[in-house]
C-alpha cells in the first residue's frame, strides 16, 4: 500500500452517537471536502482527506489538521483560506495566519 505524504483531517462535528451537529458542520465544512481534494490534486500534493468527529476546539472552528506535520488550523470557512493553507503546504510550511498555536 502506498501511503499519502499528508493526511488532511477536516472536522465535520460527528459525535460518537448520533448525527453531525457541532460548529464545524454548521459552518459548512462538508462543502469544502471536495474542494480540498481537487485543489490538492491540482497542486500535485499527495494527500488523503478525511472528515472527522469533533476535534475539541470548536470555538476556533471550522478546524482542519494536517499530519504528519501536526498543523492545526482554525477559521477554515472559505475556499480562499484553504488556498492559503495549501499554498503553504506546497512548501511543507505552516500557514501562520490560520494556525492554532495554543
Ligand atoms: S465541532 Fe469541530 S472542533 Fe468541535
Boltz pocket constraint, residues with backbone or C-beta under 6 A from the ligand:
constraints:
  - pocket:
      binder: B
      contacts: [[A, 11], [A, 12], [A, 13], [A, 22], [A, 23], [A, 24], [A, 25], [A, 53], [A, 54], [A, 55], [A, 56], [A, 57], [A, 58], [A, 59], [A, 61], [A, 62], [A, 63]]
      max_distance: 6.0
